[in-house]
Amino acid sequence: MSFRIRVATYNIHKCKGLDQRTDPERIASVIREVNADVVAIQEVLDVRDGRLEFDQARRIVAEFDNYSECFGENRKLYGGSYGNMTLSRFPVQVCRNYDVSWRHRERRGC
């Protein structure tokens, strides 16, 4: 017996589209269309006490009742966190962010 797992990765560029609009719900719509079991999302803001456009992680997660989520902060930005988020149809039992920054370059994580 075998089954398939669909995995997707998506650099959302702080939810800003080519039209320069910041729209987390539009990002969620694209993710929904892909219908992946696991989605690795890069360049996500998680700023809860700032401007609504920066509360991206929570707004995206709110669109996916049947997914677990994990957020990994790579650095601070706009008074909150900026990093990567994973959405998974499978339960997330361990969530860890690894610093893969190199020397004096921009902080990176996975």
N, C-alpha and C positions, 0 to 999 in steps of 0.2 A: 504494500500500500504506500502511495506517495501523495503528496499534495504540494501545491505551489504557493509561494509567498511572493507578493509583489512589493518591491522596495523602490522608493523614489527619493531623489535628493532635489532640493529646490533652494536656490539663493534668491531670497525675496527682496534684497536691497532695501531694507527698512520699509517694506510694503509700498515703495514708490514705483509707480508704473511709468511707461514711456510718455504718458500724458502729464507726468509730474504730480499726479494725484496720489496721496497716501491713503490706502484703503485696505485694511486688514481683512474685511469681509470678502473683497474681491480675491485676495490671495486664498482665502478658505475655499472659495468657489472653484478655483483652479485645482486645488488639492483634492477636492471632492470629485472632480471630473477624472482625475488620474486613478482614483479608486484603489490606492495602494494600501497594503497592510501595515507598512512601516514607512514613515516619511521623515527624512532628515532635512531640517530647514536651517539655513544659514542667514546671518545678518538680521536677527530678530531683536527688537527692543522690548524690554520689560520694565517700563516706567509706570508705576501705579499711582504716583501722587503728582503727576505732571499733566501735560497736555494730552487730551484724548488720543491724538494721533500717535503718541509714543507708547500707549498701552496696548501694544500689538500682540504679545504672547497670549495674554488673557483673552483678548477679543477673538483670536484665531481658535484657541482651545474651546471657547464657548460654542463654536459651530460644530464640534465633534463629540457628542455625548458618548459614543461607543469606543472612544480612543483613550488610552492612558498617555500622559505626557511627561517629558523630562526636559528641563531647561538647564543649560550650562553657560554660566557667565564667563566671558572672555575678558571683559573690561567694563568699567563704568562709563556711562554716557547719558547726558541730559538728566542727571540725578537718579538714574536707575541702572539697570543691567542691560548689557548688549552681548549677544552671543548666539548660540545654536540651540535649537529645540528639536526634540524627536517626538513624533506622534506615533502611537502603536496600537493596533487592534488587540495586541497581546498584552497581558499585564506587565508593567515595568516593575521588576523586583529590585534592581540595582541601578542607580543613576550616578554617574561620575563624569566629570569634565576633566580632560587632560590638557595641560598646557603644552602646546607644541610650538611656542614662540621661538624665534631664532635671533640670537644676539640682540641688536638694537632696533629690530624691525617691529612693526605693529604686532600687538599681542594676538595670538591665534590659539584656538582650542578645538578639541574634537570630543 
